């Protein structure tokens, strides 16, 4: 069994590869929530925008709004409202914007319970005002050209005009078709406002009177997704579904032309170049630069870019690209620089045995980070980091490559790749060291979701040679467990039973029979004498490893016991979490009685005991981590900082640090684990 807790994530997280150590440490410490030591990862990026003078670039993510220096990519600030649980956004809408003088940023929060607009001071990073009045979340916002007014569109089907100085509503329009506003834009003189709706209509209102000036119908009935005026105010553009942009003459209402892509993608954002000769349109897979006069494609960039922003001089444009921000040359389309650090696909994260390092898979690489500072120490390139694991002595790191069929062993001290283990013919999604570090187990997966095949192989770590291949199973990854002495391996079978293998001979020495539904998880107690298994129903079964006989059955409540379970380090308690009842159950292993129950507001996703077994940390979809006293059940602390559900939590081996990973916000926090009583 592993000597560390592996946190398997199904969502997005990135560990930042820093441009320099100085700025790396600054980045990890910016705007931290209370109790956090460091933030690793900047969150899933949503939108970007140049400041009016082009010296700064703002990027909005689930962490907040990052302010970069354009030329260097240095992080200048992070705008975070911890009282409002940060910025959580729906996809593809205008949700933040600079004021014309660049001194303010207006932002919206995609949480439906929060209908406010926040005004930030870009120098101090402080909120100076909140605009309230909408009865549903705000979908689109825009500053007037003079910066004195903000227009906002909401799912409550209204458009509001706000006085920036006072925060008061000046004017309110009702969408005539009772649909939400999908785009809001002032014309260059600030006297008119254009608003798209969730249907196929674009409305033009007089700001002073609130009267309709013009109404534009989208050809071919695509929904309006975003709206923008040309710099001279004579043309209005609207982006919609099916990768189309429509242009109209503002004065006459005549449809000028349609800019049409391949028809497979929805337009996420559109913008005119400063001279009005080009339009940039973005989607999940492709960015187009269009010649406005001819309607032809000027540049086509085949990378993700759900938002595009031209620099004020029109020579470059910024776009979201994978795990960062890409700055490209308008004339050539060539990438000039990339600001990295935002979310990339990633599989697992784990502490080193001494608790000083974190290893994390990230896209096609994985990284070693310092727990104390959060700083990235090494980036190990050339392998998809779907699963990573330290050897018990902390000197080796192993990675499985997902779609790659190989396993690689790395030297932690140097970052050098020592060996490549070849033998699997299908993607590898799980690797684990035995507790003595001499054997490595790996699982290759093939087949379909309805008929999954697993091949389990054992490897000699010293030589890199395969010891044996165990039989195929039709199960999900993650139901294999080494005994603490490294001599036995427990696996589940398709017929709801389990096998116990002697890893040196490759033979089955015990079969456990008794579950009535498929087994989802297996775990040895710390002393290796007890085996726990969980099926898909309501039970956890404890078994005597020596005899294969069932000891007792643990049942709790009416809900199935989903998710995770683990023994406390002293082996006296078993914790389980993940049921729809939102409860974390603690059982006495010796008697099978329920000792304690903890409840989150949403389903608990992960639990971790402190090394002394006195404290338990739990993560939940309610975006919090709770630290509780095992003996009394008292909440010692509630850690808040993630903007979405928390997928995994783990104590470091020395008990001084807690790591938590967000399921969707793309962030890992390192927290001070020193407990203090929950504030009343």
Steps between C-alpha positions, in 0.01 A plus 500: 500500500626846429656694782345820371149602401453538128245753394337399171338792326251495209503867438737769413817619694836648401820541695668816376840494330639828626695753296725569796524400865434853617171535321407138564488556873311826458243329281430223749443751780272750322159556666501176696192396699536486877705203615661427162878490460512493122291469188626274222327547168312807381164347420311427183531811284180649358571840342782742426521867412768760438492815708426811288868601498617146417742473793293246692305190419217382724400135509196383688503151645342307783774637727404860428625761255873481428671823392813441290767731370457456125864498393634267770204293614574588862200474732430845639188424699216256563154645560306272733187557702517239774177623656326422172676166444703623203409510134300209363388539143269353241664444160516744210375839611648842575561489872776748567631811334746783555375855535619726214771654721613157623459591866200277564384150412135403510429130551201273540466176693348202324346362817127531472463603862729799446345764271754774568753687287832572669714805428870446574785746534766347272784661697404383848300190403223609735126505431382860509132440428238231444206565270184320608153490353478213253289207614699240305867461421658757272602360165654801319654836595658798319642842590381806311775679300532773765522243780218655700235237427483121504244300302408151618280223365353228716304177493222702665441634141592860588774738393619747763710813467698585813675816618859393568558772761197417715408146403139606444279379214449777242287321245337161458383330180290188472587254226192504271497123453570423870829328421841544659758742365787313338706804415510870593699771320506883491555672169813721483321825597316331788155612383372155399525152640475172310372185670473148360258248638485125545296479183597645164434873550734795557354817651634857487376742769540873556681536834333829597139409419499122515322485165578241233704643212548188292438127505716249311400142420768232484480311168465122521368536857821451704497630858684824571801424719702824495468854365755769406510834313767591249732782620323755275159388621366443150495119517372259759610138521333210678641151552279196524485126485644297211814715481335798333541877537244740348566863407235775471498866402399686816332794323286300256470166677604325179680167531847542348642148501546175686843378607462123515741239633474124471163491678609267779581750773317764700651848502623579848621856452544756221697826483595763243861596451568864604501617136177311425643302208496161674267299719625225727262217585576223747371154574619196690707365211586786270559877478422691183617846399264630231550779249194720566493649149510172307371249757795270431712326762819698568646259758392161633652367821409147593521513876250554778417863555161570650583869531713737290625851576691732262782711639432877480749541214335216304828319442436205733207316651466290812308175519442216743703199398510173692662571836587864440459824308644527152619830351501479119612724216199624302681516167665157511297310760827398665501447877721765663473393864289288734402568859465158665349380822131453437310175497621204299379140506657318792463168672642476851693670774689345790732587790853366521551267800673774702225751421730761345410451132188471290497318168223583256408388153425785261421453134801347328733565796504478875664713763664490840399786729630613837230462767622790713513764227279347230784564255558262209845343537510277191290438193538145371416511132408243245225296661132553558465522877175315561623319811810564710637325807809534720700197608487448879852641543409807294789454255295384200189623328293293263252626241240330288426660169129461446472445124872419503550128572828551687597555863798716585726518804662833590778607733348752742832671577604562140173480308661252262298215353658172613291233329208447267293190576351346189256214494148638512325504166222730621492839677634498857290685756629380838839431660601432859812400693496224756584625849856361480551680169621188320188430295282714280144413400334648191165469329438521128144562387329411174151436368185708521319654800260206483779242480820619666805274507779550752846349480700510823878475472768483770849644440838470666594860580877438508520346153188634331406150391153353521452246779163367396173586331190423702172408336266753340217658694191684387510778756574869550848628578589538866390176667843349558680521834843389623528360850718714731788248483488504119461123471130481412273666251120515529293531181132471424332272251209541264287260706493729808779309675864585576834327449806520722822446303851410603691750290821293494336189357208665319262247654165549671525407868157617617158576356249715686137417429195681633422825322172502309587790265816619319787603725613859454790535743749288698735603781729332754513610862838647607601173674399293196274268700169640377373567151212738433293488183208714385230401257262722308218452748503602867771288652867492589624150582793431731694177441762300686796493262647178643185289470294684235196500728274804543539676834212747492289715273484879536174664401399861532170668422280434202732636234760293311856548621663659199831675456795436729584315818822458695644376827639741757881472538457315832261254332224547757256702287363469149366813330267504200361787294321572175142392558200706398423551869805737507629325813851390592478181708757391759487136613679317779691229313503262798124509566348631176304765690454855373718739700424830336328665207591828331278671248583744219246711312579298187645155428837437663763404243811416700627443854846491656620425854781687668802276573404475870143394407354776720377728221314439176478729200211469256438658160163561343318625192389790722850649429622470860749290694406417859749406768332306782607349830457123470430445871236773548373569149559873548581709193845647561524698177319555174733584213349716228677604183395264223234645276345169402482149639811366675591162360781380724670580829812355664712552811874506443690217674628741767147628567596865456345561158170420334474492122165545327413489133201653327287286272444778248677815614845374397667593830681321778535667840757416765356574845655532844365192677537646851147475639309783663145498621231600253392858552149546635 
